[in-house]
Amino acid sequence: MNMVGTVVFNQVEADCAPDFKGLRDIRHEIYQTIPGTGIPHFEPVLNGTLYTQHPKEADFQRARDLLQGDREPRSRISLCFFNPSPGKKYRAPCTDTMPRSPMTKFDFAHKNHCFYVAVPSYCTEFYR
């Protein structure tokens, strides 16, 4: 399963302001901007790597699995993730909160990515 994909689905399902309110679908989530800035929220859109990837059949299968409701248990409550060392073979230390998302707190790291959950008062709609 896919931890990053699970977080993307979580963001669409969360429907909480300001970051995830009104997201209609995965495409809308991928291309959303940081509220009030016009800056893409999803780093691969921001740095352009989204347009240079060449998915393999296994990637398509993971996407199909996500669409059918299979979620990665470890990231099932994560609302954010990021790679603190893009393009590197190592991961820099994860920060206590996700950059640009102060309403988060670090939960766990996996490979290149740091995963974050919401602080207790944020996005209560998702954490029912």
C-alpha positions as CSV (number, residue, x, y, z in Angstrom):
1,M,0.0,0.0,0.0
2,N,1.0,3.6,-0.3
3,M,1.5,5.9,2.7
4,V,1.6,9.1,0.6
5,G,-1.5,8.1,-1.4
6,T,-3.3,7.4,1.9
7,V,-2.5,11.0,3.1
8,V,-3.7,12.4,-0.2
9,F,-7.1,10.6,0.3
10,N,-7.1,11.8,3.9
11,Q,-6.9,15.4,2.9
12,V,-9.8,15.1,0.5
13,E,-11.9,13.3,3.2
14,A,-10.9,15.7,6.0
15,D,-12.8,18.8,4.6
16,C,-11.5,21.1,7.3
17,A,-10.5,24.8,7.0
18,P,-8.3,26.4,5.9
19,D,-6.1,23.7,4.3
20,F,-8.5,21.0,3.2
21,K,-12.0,22.7,3.1
22,G,-13.9,22.1,-0.1
23,L,-11.4,19.7,-1.8
24,R,-13.6,17.9,-4.3
25,D,-11.4,15.2,-5.5
26,I,-7.8,14.0,-5.8
27,R,-7.0,16.3,-8.8
28,H,-8.2,19.3,-6.8
29,E,-6.1,18.1,-3.8
30,I,-2.9,17.7,-5.9
31,Y,-3.3,21.2,-7.5
32,Q,-4.5,23.1,-4.4
33,T,-2.5,26.2,-3.3
34,I,-1.6,27.3,0.2
35,P,-4.5,29.6,1.2
36,G,-3.9,33.2,0.3
37,T,-0.6,32.6,-1.5
38,G,-1.2,31.0,-4.9
39,I,1.8,28.7,-4.1
40,P,1.2,25.0,-4.8
41,H,0.7,22.9,-1.7
42,F,2.0,19.7,-3.2
43,E,5.7,19.8,-3.6
44,P,5.9,17.8,-6.9
45,V,3.6,20.5,-8.5
46,L,5.7,23.3,-7.0
47,N,9.0,21.9,-8.2
48,G,7.7,20.4,-11.4
49,T,8.7,16.8,-10.8
50,L,5.0,15.8,-11.1
51,Y,5.3,16.3,-14.8
52,T,8.6,14.3,-15.3
53,Q,7.5,11.0,-13.6
54,H,7.0,7.8,-15.5
55,P,4.7,5.6,-13.5
56,K,5.1,1.8,-13.7
57,E,2.3,-0.8,-13.6
58,A,2.9,-1.2,-9.9
59,D,2.2,2.5,-9.3
60,F,-1.1,2.2,-11.3
61,Q,-2.0,-0.8,-9.2
62,R,-1.4,1.1,-5.9
63,A,-3.6,3.9,-7.2
64,R,-6.4,1.4,-8.1
65,D,-6.1,-0.1,-4.6
66,L,-6.4,3.3,-3.0
67,L,-9.4,4.1,-5.2
68,Q,-11.0,0.9,-3.9
69,G,-10.5,1.9,-0.3
70,D,-7.3,0.2,0.7
71,R,-5.4,2.5,3.0
72,E,-2.0,2.2,4.6
73,P,-2.7,1.6,8.3
74,R,0.3,3.6,9.6
75,S,-0.7,6.8,7.8
76,R,-4.4,6.4,8.2
77,I,-4.6,9.4,10.5
78,S,-1.9,11.5,8.8
79,L,-2.9,14.7,7.2
80,C,0.4,15.9,5.9
81,F,3.8,14.6,4.7
82,F,6.9,16.0,3.1
83,N,10.4,15.1,2.1
84,P,12.9,17.3,3.9
85,S,15.7,16.3,1.5
86,P,14.3,16.1,-2.0
87,G,16.7,14.6,-4.5
88,K,19.0,13.2,-1.8
89,K,19.6,9.6,-0.8
90,Y,19.2,10.4,2.8
91,R,16.4,12.1,4.8
92,A,17.2,15.2,6.9
93,P,15.7,15.2,10.4
94,C,11.9,15.7,10.5
95,T,10.7,19.0,12.1
96,D,8.3,19.1,15.0
97,T,5.6,20.7,12.7
98,M,5.4,20.5,9.0
99,P,6.7,23.6,7.2
100,R,3.9,25.8,6.0
101,S,1.4,23.8,8.2
102,P,1.8,24.9,11.8
103,M,-1.4,23.1,12.9
104,T,0.4,19.7,12.6
105,K,2.7,17.7,14.7
106,F,5.3,15.1,13.7
107,D,4.0,11.5,13.9
108,F,6.6,9.2,12.2
109,A,9.1,9.0,9.4
110,H,9.3,6.4,6.6
111,K,12.0,6.3,4.0
112,N,12.3,9.9,2.6
113,H,9.2,11.3,4.1
114,C,8.0,12.8,7.4
115,F,4.3,12.3,8.3
116,Y,2.2,14.6,10.4
117,V,-1.1,14.5,12.2
118,A,-3.2,17.5,13.2
119,V,-2.8,19.2,16.6
120,P,-5.8,18.3,18.8
121,S,-7.8,21.4,18.1
122,Y,-7.4,21.3,14.3
123,C,-9.5,19.3,11.8
124,T,-11.7,17.7,14.4
125,E,-14.0,16.8,11.4
126,F,-11.5,14.2,10.3
127,Y,-10.6,12.8,13.8
128,R,-14.2,11.8,14.8
